[in-house]
Amino acid sequence: MAIKTRSYSVDGKHEMTVDEFKRWLKKFDEDKDGKISKDELADAIRVSGGWFARRKSKYGIRSVDANANGFVHDNEIKIFAEFAEKHLNVRILHL
């Protein structure tokens, strides 16, 4: 499940809007509960070519999980996009 975006930046990062990022991330919501778990995030990191997927997913959830329930919810996606730019080889376009 590769990242399909419209373009790549000069530094090789996949460029996508926040909405495109949301749609891509939701593909990893295996149980379709509307939340991204640590394991689902690890899958996304692994698919995007990231190393240390489990460690990064644990850190990513802790970094953006505003209500501390262990999941990334739809309302936390914009915050999570900042994490993605640092750790998932993604550049979020703010159009």
C-alpha distances in whole Angstrom, upper triangle without the diagonal:
4,7,9,12,16,17,17,20,23,22,18,16,14,16,16,18,18,17,14,13,14,12,9,11,12,8,9,13,13,17,17,19,19,18,16,17,18,15,13,13,13,10,9,11,10,7,9,11,14,16,18,15,18,21,19,17,21,22,20,21,25,25,24,25,28,29,28,27,24,21,20,21,21,24,23,19,22,23,19,19,21,20,16,18,20,17,14,15,15,18,19,21,24,25
4,6,9,13,13,13,17,19,18,14,13,11,13,13,16,17,17,13,12,14,13,9,11,13,11,11,15,16,20,19,22,20,20,17,19,19,17,15,14,14,11,9,11,10,6,7,9,12,15,18,15,18,21,18,18,21,22,20,21,25,24,23,25,28,30,29,28,25,22,21,22,21,24,23,19,21,22,19,17,20,18,15,16,18,16,12,12,12,15,16,19,22,23
4,6,10,11,11,14,17,16,13,10,7,10,9,12,13,13,10,9,12,10,7,9,12,10,12,15,17,20,19,22,20,19,17,19,19,18,15,14,15,12,9,11,11,8,7,10,12,16,18,16,19,21,18,17,21,21,18,20,24,22,21,23,26,28,28,27,24,21,19,20,19,22,20,17,18,19,16,14,17,16,12,13,16,14,10,10,9,12,13,15,18,19
4,7,9,10,14,17,17,13,12,8,9,9,12,14,13,9,10,12,11,8,11,13,12,14,17,19,22,21,23,21,21,19,22,22,21,18,17,18,16,13,14,15,12,10,13,16,20,22,20,23,24,22,21,25,25,22,23,27,25,24,26,28,30,30,30,27,24,21,22,20,23,22,18,19,21,19,16,19,19,15,16,18,17,13,13,11,13,13,14,18,18
4,6,8,11,14,15,12,10,6,6,6,9,12,11,8,9,12,11,9,13,15,14,16,19,21,24,23,25,22,22,21,23,24,23,20,19,20,18,15,16,17,14,12,15,17,21,24,21,24,26,22,22,26,25,22,24,27,25,24,26,28,30,31,30,28,25,22,22,20,22,21,18,18,20,18,15,17,18,14,14,17,17,14,12,10,10,11,11,14,15
4,7,10,14,15,13,11,8,7,7,10,13,13,10,12,15,14,13,16,18,17,20,22,25,28,26,28,25,25,24,27,27,27,24,22,24,22,18,19,21,18,16,18,20,24,27,25,28,29,26,25,29,28,25,27,30,28,26,29,30,33,34,33,31,28,25,25,23,24,24,20,19,22,20,17,19,20,17,16,19,20,16,15,12,12,12,11,14,14
4,7,10,11,9,9,6,6,8,11,14,15,12,13,17,16,15,17,20,20,21,24,27,30,28,30,27,27,25,28,28,28,25,23,24,22,19,19,20,18,15,17,19,23,26,24,27,28,25,25,29,28,25,27,30,27,26,29,31,34,34,34,32,29,26,27,24,26,25,21,20,22,21,17,19,20,16,15,18,18,15,13,11,10,11,11,14,14
4,7,8,6,5,5,5,9,12,15,17,14,14,18,18,16,18,21,20,22,25,27,30,29,31,28,27,25,27,27,27,24,22,23,21,18,18,19,17,13,15,17,20,23,22,26,26,23,24,27,26,23,26,28,26,25,28,30,33,33,34,31,29,26,27,25,26,25,21,20,22,20,17,17,18,15,13,15,16,13,10,9,9,11,11,15,16
4,5,5,5,7,6,10,13,16,18,16,15,19,20,18,20,23,23,24,27,29,33,31,33,30,29,27,29,28,28,26,23,24,23,20,19,20,19,15,16,17,21,24,23,26,26,23,24,27,26,23,26,28,26,25,28,30,33,34,34,32,30,26,28,26,27,25,22,20,21,20,16,16,18,15,12,14,16,14,10,9,8,11,11,14,15
4,5,7,10,10,14,17,19,22,20,19,23,24,21,23,27,26,27,30,32,36,35,36,33,32,30,31,30,31,29,26,26,26,22,21,22,21,17,18,19,21,25,25,28,28,24,26,29,27,25,29,30,28,28,31,33,36,36,37,35,32,29,31,30,30,28,25,23,24,23,19,19,20,17,14,16,17,16,12,12,11,14,14,17,18
4,6,9,11,14,17,19,22,20,18,22,23,21,22,25,25,25,29,31,34,33,35,32,30,28,29,28,28,26,23,23,23,20,18,20,19,15,15,16,18,21,21,25,24,21,23,26,24,23,26,28,25,25,29,31,34,34,35,32,30,28,29,28,29,27,24,22,22,21,18,17,17,15,12,13,14,13,9,10,10,13,14,18,20
4,7,9,13,16,18,20,18,17,20,21,18,19,23,22,23,26,28,31,31,32,30,28,26,27,26,26,24,21,21,21,18,16,17,16,12,12,14,16,20,20,23,23,20,22,25,24,22,25,27,25,25,28,30,34,33,34,31,29,26,28,27,28,26,23,22,22,20,17,17,17,14,12,13,13,12,8,9,9,13,14,18,20
4,6,10,13,15,17,14,13,17,18,15,16,20,20,20,23,25,28,28,29,26,25,22,24,23,23,21,18,19,18,15,14,15,14,10,11,12,15,18,18,21,21,18,19,22,21,19,22,24,22,21,25,27,30,30,30,27,25,23,24,23,24,22,19,18,19,16,13,14,14,11,9,10,11,9,5,5,6,10,11,15,17
4,7,10,12,14,11,10,14,14,12,14,17,17,17,20,23,26,25,26,24,23,21,23,22,22,20,17,18,17,14,13,15,13,9,12,13,17,19,18,21,22,18,19,23,21,19,21,24,22,21,24,26,29,29,29,27,24,21,23,21,23,21,17,17,18,16,13,14,14,11,9,12,12,9,6,5,6,8,10,14,15
4,7,10,12,9,9,13,14,12,14,17,17,19,21,24,27,25,27,24,23,21,24,24,24,21,19,20,19,16,16,18,16,13,15,16,20,22,21,24,24,20,21,24,23,20,22,25,22,21,24,26,29,29,29,27,24,21,22,20,21,20,16,15,17,15,12,13,14,11,10,13,14,11,9,6,5,6,7,10,12
4,7,8,6,6,10,10,10,12,14,15,17,19,22,25,23,24,21,20,19,22,22,23,20,18,20,19,15,16,18,16,13,17,17,21,23,21,24,24,21,20,24,23,19,21,24,21,20,22,24,26,27,27,26,22,19,19,17,18,17,14,13,15,14,10,13,14,11,10,14,15,12,11,7,6,5,6,9,10
4,5,5,6,9,10,11,12,14,16,18,19,22,25,22,23,19,20,19,22,23,24,21,19,21,21,17,18,21,19,16,20,20,24,25,23,25,26,22,21,24,23,19,21,23,21,19,21,22,25,26,26,25,22,18,18,15,16,15,12,10,13,13,10,12,14,12,12,15,16,14,14,10,8,5,5,6,7
4,5,5,6,9,10,10,12,15,16,17,20,22,20,20,16,16,16,19,20,22,19,17,20,19,16,17,20,19,16,20,20,23,24,22,23,24,20,19,22,21,17,18,20,18,15,18,18,21,23,23,22,18,15,14,11,12,12,8,7,10,10,7,10,12,11,11,15,16,14,14,11,10,6,7,7,9
4,5,5,6,9,10,11,13,15,16,19,21,18,18,15,16,16,19,21,22,19,17,20,20,16,18,21,19,18,21,22,25,26,23,25,26,22,21,23,23,19,19,22,20,18,19,20,22,24,23,22,19,15,14,11,12,13,10,9,13,12,10,14,16,14,14,18,18,16,17,13,13,10,10,10,10
4,5,5,6,9,10,11,14,15,18,20,18,19,16,17,16,19,21,21,18,16,19,18,14,16,19,16,15,18,19,23,24,21,24,25,21,20,23,23,19,20,23,21,19,21,22,24,25,25,23,20,16,16,13,15,15,11,12,15,13,11,14,16,13,14,17,17,14,15,11,11,9,10,11,12
4,5,5,6,9,10,12,13,16,19,17,18,14,14,13,16,17,18,15,13,16,15,11,13,16,14,12,16,16,20,21,18,20,21,18,16,19,19,15,16,19,18,15,17,19,21,22,22,20,17,13,14,11,13,12,9,9,12,10,8,11,12,9,11,14,14,11,12,9,10,8,10,11,13
4,5,5,6,9,10,11,14,16,14,14,11,11,11,14,16,17,14,12,16,15,12,14,17,16,15,18,18,21,22,19,20,22,18,16,19,19,15,15,19,17,15,16,17,19,20,20,18,15,11,11,8,11,10,7,9,12,10,9,13,13,11,13,16,16,14,15,12,13,11,13,13,15
4,6,5,7,9,10,13,15,13,14,11,13,12,16,18,18,14,14,17,15,12,15,17,15,15,18,19,22,23,20,22,23,20,18,21,22,18,18,22,21,18,19,21,22,23,22,20,17,14,13,11,14,14,11,12,15,13,12,16,16,14,16,19,18,15,16,14,15,13,14,16,16
4,6,5,8,10,13,15,13,15,13,13,12,15,16,16,12,11,14,12,9,12,14,11,11,15,16,19,20,17,19,21,18,16,19,20,16,17,21,20,18,19,21,23,23,22,20,17,14,14,13,16,15,11,13,16,13,12,15,15,12,14,17,15,12,14,11,13,12,14,16,18
4,5,6,7,11,13,12,13,10,10,8,11,12,13,9,8,11,10,7,10,13,11,11,15,15,18,18,15,16,18,15,13,16,17,13,13,17,17,14,15,18,19,19,18,16,13,10,11,10,13,12,9,12,13,10,10,14,13,10,13,16,14,11,14,12,14,13,16,17,19
4,5,5,8,10,8,10,8,8,8,11,13,13,9,10,13,12,10,13,15,14,14,18,18,21,21,17,18,20,18,15,18,19,16,15,19,19,16,16,19,19,20,18,16,13,11,10,9,13,13,10,13,15,13,13,17,16,14,17,19,18,15,17,16,18,16,18,19,21
4,6,7,10,9,12,10,11,10,12,14,13,9,11,13,10,9,13,14,11,13,16,17,20,21,17,18,21,19,16,19,20,17,17,21,21,19,19,22,23,23,21,19,15,14,14,13,17,16,14,17,18,15,15,19,18,15,18,20,18,15,17,16,18,18,20,21,23
4,5,9,9,11,10,10,7,9,11,9,6,7,9,7,7,10,11,10,12,15,15,17,18,14,15,17,16,13,16,18,15,14,18,19,17,17,20,21,20,18,16,13,12,13,13,17,16,14,17,18,14,15,18,16,14,18,19,17,14,17,16,19,18,21,23,25
4,6,5,7,7,7,6,8,11,10,6,9,11,10,10,13,14,14,15,18,18,20,20,16,16,19,17,14,16,18,16,14,18,19,17,16,19,19,18,16,14,11,10,11,11,15,15,13,17,18,15,16,19,18,16,20,21,19,17,20,19,21,20,23,24,26
4,6,8,9,9,9,9,12,10,7,10,12,10,11,15,15,14,17,19,19,21,21,17,17,20,19,15,17,20,18,17,20,22,20,19,22,21,21,18,16,13,14,14,15,19,18,17,20,21,18,20,23,21,19,23,24,21,19,22,21,24,24,26,28,29
4,6,8,9,9,10,13,11,9,13,15,13,14,18,18,18,20,23,23,24,23,19,19,22,21,17,19,21,19,17,21,22,20,19,21,20,20,17,15,13,14,14,15,18,18,18,21,22,20,21,24,23,22,25,26,24,22,25,24,27,26,28,29,31
4,6,8,9,11,14,14,11,14,16,15,15,18,20,19,21,24,24,25,25,21,21,23,22,18,20,22,20,18,21,22,20,18,21,20,20,17,16,13,13,12,12,16,17,16,19,21,19,20,23,22,21,24,26,24,22,25,23,26,24,26,27,28
4,6,8,10,14,14,12,14,17,16,16,19,21,21,22,25,25,26,25,22,21,23,22,18,19,21,19,16,19,21,18,16,18,17,17,14,13,10,11,10,11,14,15,15,18,19,18,20,23,22,21,25,26,24,23,26,24,26,24,27,27,28
4,7,10,13,14,12,13,16,16,15,18,20,20,21,24,23,25,25,21,20,22,21,17,18,20,17,15,18,19,16,14,16,15,16,13,13,10,9,7,7,11,12,11,15,16,15,16,20,19,18,22,23,22,20,23,22,23,21,23,23,25
4,6,10,11,9,10,14,14,13,16,18,18,19,22,21,23,22,18,17,19,17,14,15,16,14,11,14,15,13,11,13,12,13,10,9,6,6,5,7,10,10,10,14,14,12,15,18,16,16,20,21,19,18,22,20,22,20,23,23,25
4,7,8,6,6,10,10,10,12,15,15,16,18,17,19,18,14,14,15,14,10,12,13,11,9,12,13,11,10,13,14,13,11,9,5,5,7,9,12,10,10,13,13,11,13,16,14,13,17,18,16,15,18,18,20,19,22,22,25
4,5,5,6,9,10,11,12,14,15,17,19,17,18,16,13,11,13,12,9,9,12,10,8,11,13,12,10,14,14,12,10,7,5,7,9,12,14,13,13,16,15,13,15,17,15,15,19,19,17,16,20,19,22,21,24,25,28
4,6,5,6,9,10,10,12,14,15,17,15,15,13,10,8,9,9,5,6,9,8,6,9,12,12,11,15,15,12,11,7,7,9,12,15,17,14,14,17,16,13,15,17,14,14,18,17,14,14,18,19,21,21,25,26,29
4,5,5,6,9,10,10,12,14,16,14,14,12,9,7,10,11,7,9,12,11,10,13,15,15,15,18,18,16,14,11,10,11,14,17,19,17,16,20,19,15,18,19,16,16,19,19,16,15,19,19,23,23,26,28,30
4,5,5,6,9,10,11,13,15,14,15,14,10,10,13,12,8,11,13,12,11,14,16,15,14,18,18,17,15,12,10,10,12,14,17,15,14,17,17,14,15,18,15,14,18,18,15,14,17,17,20,20,23,25,27
4,5,5,6,9,10,11,13,11,13,12,8,8,10,9,5,8,10,8,8,12,13,12,13,16,17,16,15,11,9,9,12,14,16,13,12,15,14,11,12,14,11,10,14,14,11,10,14,14,17,17,21,22,25
4,5,5,6,9,10,11,9,10,9,5,5,8,7,5,8,10,9,10,13,14,15,15,19,20,18,17,13,12,12,16,17,20,17,16,18,17,14,15,16,13,12,15,15,11,10,14,15,19,19,23,25,28
4,5,5,6,9,10,10,11,11,7,9,12,11,9,12,14,13,13,17,18,17,18,22,22,21,19,16,14,14,17,18,21,18,17,19,19,15,16,18,15,13,16,17,13,11,14,15,19,20,23,25,28
4,5,5,6,9,9,11,12,8,10,13,11,9,13,14,12,13,16,16,16,17,20,22,21,19,16,14,13,15,16,19,16,14,16,16,13,13,15,13,10,13,14,11,8,11,12,15,16,19,21,24
4,6,5,7,5,8,8,5,9,10,8,7,11,12,10,12,15,15,15,17,21,22,21,20,17,15,14,17,18,20,17,15,17,16,13,13,14,11,9,12,11,8,6,9,11,14,16,19,22,24
4,5,5,5,7,8,6,9,11,10,10,13,15,13,15,18,18,19,20,24,25,24,23,19,18,17,20,21,24,21,19,21,20,16,16,18,15,12,15,14,11,9,11,13,17,19,22,25,27
4,5,7,10,12,9,12,15,13,13,16,17,16,17,21,20,20,22,25,27,25,25,21,19,18,20,21,23,21,18,20,21,17,16,18,16,13,15,15,12,9,11,12,16,18,21,24,26
4,6,9,12,10,13,15,12,13,16,17,15,17,20,19,19,21,24,26,25,25,22,20,18,20,20,23,20,17,18,19,15,14,15,13,10,12,12,9,6,7,9,13,14,18,21,23
4,7,10,9,13,14,12,13,17,17,16,18,21,20,21,23,27,29,27,27,23,22,21,23,24,26,23,20,21,21,18,17,17,15,12,13,13,10,8,8,11,15,17,20,23,26
4,7,6,10,11,9,10,14,14,13,16,18,17,18,21,24,26,24,24,21,20,19,22,23,24,21,19,20,19,16,15,16,13,11,12,11,7,6,8,11,14,17,20,23,26
4,5,9,9,8,11,13,13,13,16,18,18,20,22,25,27,25,25,21,21,20,24,25,27,23,21,23,21,18,18,18,15,13,15,13,9,9,11,14,18,20,24,26,29
4,6,5,6,9,10,11,12,14,16,16,18,20,23,25,22,22,19,19,19,23,24,26,22,21,23,21,18,19,18,15,14,16,14,10,11,14,17,20,22,26,28,31
4,6,5,6,9,10,10,12,14,15,16,17,21,23,20,20,16,16,16,19,21,23,20,18,20,19,15,16,17,13,12,15,13,10,10,13,15,19,20,24,26,29
4,6,5,6,9,10,11,12,14,16,16,20,21,18,18,14,14,15,19,21,23,20,19,21,19,16,18,18,15,14,17,16,12,13,16,18,21,23,26,28,31
4,5,5,6,9,10,11,12,15,15,19,20,17,18,14,15,16,20,22,23,20,19,21,19,16,18,17,13,14,16,14,11,13,16,18,21,22,26,28,31
4,5,5,6,9,10,10,12,14,17,19,17,17,14,14,14,17,19,20,17,16,18,15,12,14,13,10,10,13,11,8,9,13,15,17,19,22,24,27
4,5,5,6,9,10,11,12,15,17,14,14,11,10,11,14,17,18,15,14,16,14,11,13,14,10,10,14,12,10,10,14,15,18,19,22,24,27
4,5,5,6,9,10,11,14,15,12,12,9,10,11,15,18,19,15,16,18,15,13,15,15,12,13,16,15,12,14,17,18,21,21,25,26,30
4,6,5,6,9,10,13,15,12,14,11,12,12,16,18,18,15,15,16,13,11,14,13,9,12,14,12,10,13,16,17,19,20,23,24,28
4,5,5,6,8,12,14,12,13,10,10,9,13,15,15,11,11,13,10,8,10,10,7,9,11,10,9,10,14,14,16,16,20,21,24
4,5,6,6,9,11,9,9,6,6,6,10,13,13,10,11,13,11,8,12,12,9,11,15,14,12,14,17,17,19,18,22,23,26
4,6,6,8,10,7,9,7,9,9,12,15,15,12,13,15,12,10,14,13,11,13,16,15,14,16,19,19,21,21,24,24,28
4,6,8,11,10,12,10,11,10,13,15,14,10,12,12,9,8,11,10,8,11,13,12,12,14,17,17,18,18,21,21,25
4,6,9,9,11,10,9,7,9,11,10,7,8,9,6,6,9,9,8,11,13,13,13,15,18,17,17,16,19,19,22
4,6,5,7,7,6,6,8,11,10,7,10,11,9,9,12,13,12,14,17,17,16,17,21,20,21,19,22,22,25
4,6,8,9,9,8,9,11,9,7,11,12,9,11,14,14,14,16,19,19,19,20,23,22,22,21,23,22,25
4,6,8,9,9,9,12,11,9,13,15,13,14,17,18,17,19,22,22,22,23,26,25,26,24,26,25,28
4,6,8,9,11,14,13,11,14,16,14,14,18,18,16,19,22,21,21,22,25,25,26,25,27,27,30
4,6,8,10,13,13,12,15,17,16,15,19,20,18,20,23,23,22,22,26,25,27,25,28,28,31
4,7,10,13,14,12,14,17,15,13,17,18,16,17,21,20,19,19,23,23,25,24,27,27,30
4,6,10,11,9,11,14,13,11,14,16,14,15,19,19,17,18,21,20,22,21,24,24,27
4,7,8,6,7,10,10,8,11,13,12,12,16,17,16,15,19,18,19,17,20,20,23
4,5,5,7,10,10,10,12,15,14,15,18,19,19,18,21,19,20,18,21,20,22
4,5,5,8,10,10,11,14,15,15,17,19,19,18,21,18,19,16,18,17,19
4,6,7,8,10,11,14,15,15,18,20,20,19,22,19,19,16,18,17,19
4,6,5,6,9,11,11,12,15,16,16,17,19,17,17,15,17,16,19
4,5,5,6,9,10,10,12,14,15,14,16,14,14,12,14,14,16
4,5,5,7,9,10,11,14,15,14,16,13,13,10,12,11,14
4,5,6,7,9,11,12,13,14,16,14,13,11,14,13,16
4,5,5,6,9,10,10,11,13,11,12,11,14,14,17
4,5,5,6,9,10,9,11,9,9,7,10,11,14
4,5,5,7,9,10,11,9,9,8,11,12,15
4,5,5,6,8,10,9,10,10,14,15,19
4,5,5,5,7,6,8,8,12,14,17
4,6,6,6,5,5,7,10,12,16
4,6,7,8,9,11,14,16,19
4,6,8,10,12,16,18,21
4,5,9,11,14,17,20
4,7,10,13,16,19
4,6,10,13,15
4,6,10,12
4,6,9
4,6
4
